[in-house]
Amino acid sequence: MPLYNITLKPDAPDVELENAKKEFTEKGGTIRHSYSLIKGFTIEFPDDTVQTLESTEHVHVEQDGAMNTQ
């Protein structure tokens, strides 16, 4: 399953982070890392249900991947 970085949008209340974690794990995701400096986490989530992640009002979804510098 692919990994996704989930972060709260700037105007989202703090409680929405725990709500997002609960919602995504109930739908088959596995949290792989929780961040302490930002409101967010990395989750392993089935590729065929990623629209569920993207339709959540208070979060931003980005697929995890390698980053290169030149």
CYANA upper distance limits for C-alpha pairs under 8 A (distance plus 0.5 A):
  1 MET  CA     44 GLU  CA      6.43
  1 MET  CA     45 PHE  CA      6.33
  1 MET  CA     46 PRO  CA      5.81
  1 MET  CA     47 ASP  CA      6.92
  2 PRO  CA     44 GLU  CA      6.17
  2 PRO  CA     45 PHE  CA      6.61
  2 PRO  CA     46 PRO  CA      7.31
  2 PRO  CA     47 ASP  CA      6.92
  2 PRO  CA     63 GLN  CA      8.02
  2 PRO  CA     64 ASP  CA      8.17
  3 LEU  CA     42 THR  CA      7.10
  3 LEU  CA     43 ILE  CA      6.03
  3 LEU  CA     44 GLU  CA      4.89
  3 LEU  CA     45 PHE  CA      6.85
  3 LEU  CA     63 GLN  CA      6.60
  3 LEU  CA     64 ASP  CA      5.84
  4 TYR  CA     42 THR  CA      6.04
  4 TYR  CA     43 ILE  CA      5.86
  4 TYR  CA     44 GLU  CA      6.85
  4 TYR  CA     45 PHE  CA      7.68
  4 TYR  CA     61 VAL  CA      7.07
  4 TYR  CA     62 GLU  CA      6.07
  4 TYR  CA     63 GLN  CA      4.77
  4 TYR  CA     64 ASP  CA      5.49
  5 ASN  CA     40 GLY  CA      7.81
  5 ASN  CA     41 PHE  CA      6.47
  5 ASN  CA     42 THR  CA      4.97
  5 ASN  CA     43 ILE  CA      7.05
  5 ASN  CA     61 VAL  CA      6.42
  5 ASN  CA     62 GLU  CA      5.72
  5 ASN  CA     63 GLN  CA      6.55
  5 ASN  CA     64 ASP  CA      6.36
  6 ILE  CA     40 GLY  CA      5.82
  6 ILE  CA     41 PHE  CA      5.83
  6 ILE  CA     42 THR  CA      6.47
  6 ILE  CA     43 ILE  CA      7.91
  6 ILE  CA     59 VAL  CA      6.93
  6 ILE  CA     60 HIS  CA      6.23
  6 ILE  CA     61 VAL  CA      5.42
  6 ILE  CA     62 GLU  CA      7.15
  7 THR  CA     38 ILE  CA      8.06
  7 THR  CA     39 LYS  CA      6.29
  7 THR  CA     40 GLY  CA      4.60
  7 THR  CA     41 PHE  CA      7.12
  7 THR  CA     59 VAL  CA      6.02
  7 THR  CA     60 HIS  CA      5.75
  7 THR  CA     61 VAL  CA      7.31
  8 LEU  CA     12 ALA  CA      6.61
  8 LEU  CA     16 GLU  CA      8.11
  8 LEU  CA     17 LEU  CA      7.21
  8 LEU  CA     39 LYS  CA      6.30
  8 LEU  CA     40 GLY  CA      6.69
  8 LEU  CA     58 HIS  CA      6.30
  8 LEU  CA     59 VAL  CA      4.84
  8 LEU  CA     60 HIS  CA      6.50
  9 LYS  CA     58 HIS  CA      6.09
  9 LYS  CA     59 VAL  CA      5.82
  9 LYS  CA     60 HIS  CA      6.64
 11 ASP  CA     58 HIS  CA      8.39
 12 ALA  CA     16 GLU  CA      7.11
 12 ALA  CA     58 HIS  CA      5.95
 12 ALA  CA     59 VAL  CA      8.30
 14 ASP  CA     18 GLU  CA      8.45
 14 ASP  CA     39 LYS  CA      8.34
 15 VAL  CA     19 ASN  CA      6.96
 16 GLU  CA     20 ALA  CA      6.46
 16 GLU  CA     58 HIS  CA      7.35
 17 LEU  CA     21 LYS  CA      6.80
 17 LEU  CA     39 LYS  CA      7.12
 17 LEU  CA     40 GLY  CA      7.40
 18 GLU  CA     22 LYS  CA      6.66
 19 ASN  CA     23 GLU  CA      6.59
 20 ALA  CA     24 PHE  CA      6.53
 20 ALA  CA     59 VAL  CA      8.24
 21 LYS  CA     25 THR  CA      6.64
 21 LYS  CA     31 ILE  CA      8.18
 22 LYS  CA     26 GLU  CA      6.61
 23 GLU  CA     27 LYS  CA      6.93
 24 PHE  CA     28 GLY  CA      7.16
 24 PHE  CA     29 GLY  CA      5.93
 24 PHE  CA     30 THR  CA      8.44
 24 PHE  CA     53 LEU  CA      7.78
 25 THR  CA     29 GLY  CA      4.90
 25 THR  CA     30 THR  CA      6.34
 25 THR  CA     31 ILE  CA      7.77
 28 GLY  CA     45 PHE  CA      7.14
 28 GLY  CA     46 PRO  CA      7.72
 29 GLY  CA     43 ILE  CA      6.72
 29 GLY  CA     44 GLU  CA      5.98
 29 GLY  CA     45 PHE  CA      4.97
 29 GLY  CA     46 PRO  CA      7.53
 30 THR  CA     43 ILE  CA      5.95
 30 THR  CA     44 GLU  CA      5.60
 30 THR  CA     45 PHE  CA      7.14
 31 ILE  CA     41 PHE  CA      7.54
 31 ILE  CA     42 THR  CA      6.44
 31 ILE  CA     43 ILE  CA      4.75
 31 ILE  CA     44 GLU  CA      6.77
 32 ARG  CA     41 PHE  CA      8.06
 32 ARG  CA     42 THR  CA      6.04
 32 ARG  CA     43 ILE  CA      5.91
 32 ARG  CA     44 GLU  CA      7.23
 33 HIS  CA     41 PHE  CA      6.00
 33 HIS  CA     42 THR  CA      5.60
 33 HIS  CA     43 ILE  CA      7.64
 34 SER  CA     40 GLY  CA      6.81
 34 SER  CA     41 PHE  CA      4.76
 34 SER  CA     42 THR  CA      6.98
 35 TYR  CA     39 LYS  CA      7.04
 35 TYR  CA     40 GLY  CA      6.07
 35 TYR  CA     41 PHE  CA      6.07
 36 SER  CA     40 GLY  CA      8.48
 45 PHE  CA     49 THR  CA      8.04
 45 PHE  CA     50 VAL  CA      7.60
 46 PRO  CA     50 VAL  CA      7.26
 49 THR  CA     53 LEU  CA      8.11
 50 VAL  CA     54 GLU  CA      7.03
 51 GLN  CA     55 SER  CA      6.59
 52 THR  CA     56 THR  CA      7.42
 53 LEU  CA     61 VAL  CA      7.25
 54 GLU  CA     59 VAL  CA      8.25
 54 GLU  CA     60 HIS  CA      7.67
 54 GLU  CA     61 VAL  CA      6.48
